[in-house]
Amino acid sequence: MRSMDAQNKLKLLLDQLNTVIVGKPAQVRDCVACLLAGGHLLIEDVPGVGKTTLAHALARTFGLQFSRVQFTADLMPSDLSGVSIYERGREAFVFHPGPIFAQVLLADEINRASPKTQSALLEAMEEKQVTVEGETRPLPQPFFVIATQNPHDQLGTFALPESQLDRFLMRISLGYPDRAAERTLLAGDDRRDMVDALPPLLSQTELHQLQQQVQRVHAAEPLLNYVQDLIAATRSGRWFLQGLSPRAGIAVVRAAKAQALLSGRDYVAPDDIQAILPQTVAHRLVPVGDAGRGPVEQVRAMLEAVPLA
């Protein structure tokens, strides 16, 4: 895909999503960057602010086949992966795939399910495959998990373990709309009807080409030095209890490359790192006890303190 064609496609993608998710262009941009980078997305916020609507809109706009699973306390791992059922006509057990066999799995309110069910997603998110009854089965390509979750202090929630949080490339929050955006929501069409009417704007070939372009975005040596300085700062003990892993550092660079492509550049700038760092690493970090700030605020404070060489 030529550079000009790619930019036109990306602009159309963003414009279409912003017609449904009103007043949140930065969050919409982060979501698109996450999927272009081939990562999984976690959307965390209070109920009713548009998390599920955004996930549906992303899947439809990217032209991907998706399934939705409402995570509840009684959801079992087999409800995700599928089961083998004995069929008399064939005189054999036949595997019936579960909803995880989709290009986009919308895991709605993921932290309402038990830890056992949450862990069933680990292999799928990392390896793009599932093992059922001793047999490994590949998942469709591409495969994305878009999960929504409610704040941990709400009743009936189970905090995601660190190992699963680390599988998400980004975590974003939508927050309440401003007054003008809320007026548009109150006076406008039903968002669910709008999502159902969204046309797909990408073919699978075009999506693959855009993801290949993300990988080809150049990250210069000074830029990588800056990333390493930020990673080292997280490990210093001044800001966080534990620092970022090498996998998290790779995630930062991948997300920044996608951000650069969305900005029409074939190289990563420091602004790209600064723009995506809180969304990419805050869910992997725990601030030191006397910080008095949440993870996102602490990451932003660290950004201010680490000089750009």
N, C-alpha and C positions, 0 to 999 in steps of 0.2 A: 504494500500500500504506500503510495507516494505521500510525502510529508504534508502537502497541502490537503490531500484527500483525508488524511488522518485527522488533521486539525478541524476540518469541517465536520467530520463524524463526531469528534469529541464535543464540539460546540453544540451540535444537535442533541447529543446525549444529555449534556448538562441542562440545556434549555428545557427539554421535555421533562426531566425529573423535577426541575424547579417550578414547573406549572402545577405539580401535584404536592410537593413538599414546599410550602410557601414560606419565604423569609428565612431559609436556612441554607444559603448557597455554599457556605464554607463546609458544612457537614456533608452536603450532597457531593461536593468536590472530593472530600476525603473518602467517601464510599466508593466513588468511581475509581479513584487512585488505588484503593485497596484491591478491587477486583482486577484492575489492569495489571497489578503486580502479582496476581495469582494467589492472593492471601485470603484468609477467612476473616469475617467481620463480626464484631460484637457490638450491639447497640444497647446501651444501658440507660434507662430513665424510668420515671414514674409512668404508670399506665395512662393511656389516652393522649399521648403527645405525638403519635404518628410512627412509632417504631415499626410495627407490622406493615403499615402502608408503605413506608420507605422500602422495606425488604421486598414486598411484592412488586413495587415499581421498578426496582433495580433488576429483578429477574426478567420482567417483561421487556424492559427497554434493551437489555443485553441479548434478548432473543433466546433465552435458555429455558429448558424444561425444568419445572421445579415442583417440589412437593412441600407441604406444610405439616409439621407435627406440633401439636399442642402438648408441651411437656407438663406432665402432672405427676403427683407423688406416686401414683400407681402404675406409671409407664414402665414397662420392662424392656431390657435390651433387645429381646426378640421382636418387640413391637417396632423397632427401628430397622433391624437387619433382615427380618423375615424368618420363616420357618419352613421345614420340610413336612409335608402332609402326605399320608399314605392314600394313594388313589387306586381303588379297586380295579378300574378299567385297565390300568397299566400294570397292576400288581407290583407297584414300586412306590418309593417315597419320591415326591416331586417337590423341588424347592420353589417356594413362593416368595419372591423378593419383597422386602419391606420398602418404606418410603425413602430410605437412605440412598436407594439406587436412582438418584436424580442428579441433574447437573447442578441444581441449587437446592439445598436442603434448608428450609426455613425452620429453625428450631425456636419456636415461640415460647418465651418465658422459660428458658433453659434451666434457670436455677430453681424452678419449682419441682424438678425431677430429683430422684434420689441420686447420691453419688455413684451408685452402681450403674445407673443408666447413663449418667453424664460420662462416665469413663468408657462406655461403649463407643463413644464418638472419637476417642483418642487415635486409634489405629486408622480410622477412616480419614481424619483430618490430616494426619501426618503422612500416611503411606498411600492414600487414595485407593484403599482396598479394605475389605472386611473378611474376617474368618468366621464362618458359620459351620458348626458341626464338623470341625476339622478341615474344612475346605476353604481355601482362599479364593475370594471372588473379586475381580477388579470392579471399580466404580466407573460410572460414565466420565468422559472427559469433555470439557473441563468439569471439575467438581469443586463447588464452593459451599461452605457453611455460612449462612447469615443467621446469627443467633441474637435473640433479644432477651434481656433480663431486667428484672425489677431491682430496685435498691435493696441491699442486704438487710436493712432494718425492717423490711416489710414482712408480715406474717407469712409462714409457709414457704420460705426460701432456704436453699442450701447453697452456701458459698461455693463457687467453682474452685477446684484445687489449682495450685500454681502450675502444675504440669499441663492442665487443660487451658488455662489462661494464656500460657506461652504459645499455644497453637494458633491463637488469633493474631493476625498481623496488626490489626487496629482495634481499638475500642473507642467509640464516640458516644456522645450524649447530645440529644436534640434540644432539651430545655423547652421552656414555655415560649410560645410565639410572642412577638411584640404586638402592640395594639393594632397596627395596620394589617399585619399578617393574620391576626385573629379575626379581624373584621372580614377579611376575604374568605376565611374558612366559614364564618357564620353565615355569610350572605351567598356563598357559592354553591356549586354542585357537590354532591356526596363524593368524598374522596375515593371510596371503593368503586363507585361507578366509573370514575375517571381512570383508575388503575386498570379496570377491565377493558377500557377502550384504548389503552396505550398500544401503539404499534411497535413491533420489534425494530430496532434501528441498526442492529448488527447481525451479520451471519456468523456462524461458528468460525469460518475461515477468516473473516475480518477481525474477530476477537483474537484469534490466535496470532494474526499478523501484528495487531496492536501490542499484544503481550511480548512478542519478539522485539518490537521496537523499544519497549521499555527496557529489555535486557541490554539493548545496544546503546542506551544512553550512557555517555561517558562520565565517569567519576575520576577527577584528576587527583594526583598525589596529595596536594595541599588540602583538598576536600576530605580525603580519607584520613589525613592527619587530624583534622578537626573532629571527625567522627570518633576517632580513637581517643582524643582528649576528652570528649563528652562521656565515652564509655568509662574511661579511667576515673572521671569525676564521680560517677555513680558507685564506683568500687572503693572510694577513698574513706568511707565511713562517716563523712561529714553530712551527707544528704540522705542516704538510704541505708537500711540494715544490711542489704546484700546488693551487689552490683549486677550489671547486665551481663548476660552470657554472650559468647561469640555468636550464637544463633540470633539473639536479639539485635546485635550489631549488623548482621547481614540483613535482617528485616528492615532496619532503619534505612540502609542504602537502597534496598528494593523499593520501599515506599517513596523515598526521595526521587528516585528515577522516574517513577510514575507521575509524581507531582511535577517534575520538570517537563515531561512529555505533555501534560495538560497545559503547561504554560507556553508550549510551542518551542521548547529548546531541546537540543540533543546533548546537553551536558547538565550536570547537577551543580546548582549554586548553593552557597550557604543558606540563602533564604529558604530553599526547599527543605533542608535539614531542619531548620528552626520551625517551619510551618507544620511539619508532620511529627516532630519528636514527641510532644505530649501524648498524641493519640496512639503512637506506636510503642511507647515504652512505659507509660504511667501504670498500666494494668499489670506490669511485670515487677513493679517496685513497691516497697513499703518504706515510707519516710521514717527517719529516726524519731524516737519517742518525744523529743523536746521540740520538734519542728513546728508544731502548731498549724500545719498546713496539710491539705490532702495531697495525694500523689501528683495530680496534674499541676497544682500550684507549686509544688516542690520542684517538679521538672522545669517549670518556667523560671523559677528562681535560680536554679542551677544554670540554665541557659544564659541568664544575665551575668552570672559570675564567671563563666568559662570564656576566656578571650578568644577571638578569632584571629589566629596567627597570620 
